[in-house]
Amino acid sequence: MRIDILTLFPKMFAGPFAESIVKRAQDKGLIEIRIHNLREWAKDKHKTVDNPPYGGGAGMILRVDVIDRAVSTLKLKGKRQKAKVILMDAGGKTFNQGSARKLKKEKHLILISGHYEGVDYRVHEHIADEVISIGDYVLTGGEIPAMVVADSVIRLIPGVLKPESLLEESFSLSSNFSPPISNTEYPQYTKPEEYRGWRVPEVLRSGDHGKIKRWREKQINRF
């Protein structure tokens, strides 16, 4: 899978994508991530990417022409694979594990990180295939949401994680989870067996795999 991310702040992505599972996935050649500064597609000497909104209002709006040039260029670089263009926007459809599963089937994702007071609405209408929000709250920009979407999709790509890791983790124990099911992972413990009087449940130390399995299932469904 190829993931292209458009942003005004490329350095924000250096840490999250250079560590842990995402880095290993890149090292294995399972994914290709490219971070692009939107200003590369500005045409004036000042690299202008935004303007005040028509009709007045606070803040600046990212320009549709700059975003369109950027997306068109990245589509051409996508090795002729059909690209799915996603705009990160607080007013979009709420992202969940079902969304991640759908996106992992794509060969090429282009994520647009909105910023300032938003983007020209023609991006919603004519350029983006999907508009996504990661929750009902406001962030400084679309960079962190783009990281969230990329991370959640990447870990589902075959070969990135061991299959058993995906089967037992949160939000993966049910194929139908809209709305998301609560408390979907059983409690887990490790050494020391006792700490400050807090003990690991006896059943987990019993060695009886049948009892352990039933205990875990009960914990998952306890709410």
Secondary structure, 3 states (H helix, E strand, C coil): CEEEEEECCHHHHCCHHHCHHHHHHHHCCCCEEEEEEHHHHCCCCCCCCEECCCCCCCCCEECHHHHHHHHHHHHHCCCCCCEEEEEEEEEEEECCHHHHHHHCCCCEEEEEECCCCCECCHHHHHHCCEEEECCCCCCCCCHHHHHHHHHHHHCCCECCECHHHHHHCCCCCCCCCCCCCCCCCCCCCCCCCEECCEECCHHHHCCCHHHHHHHHHHHHCCC
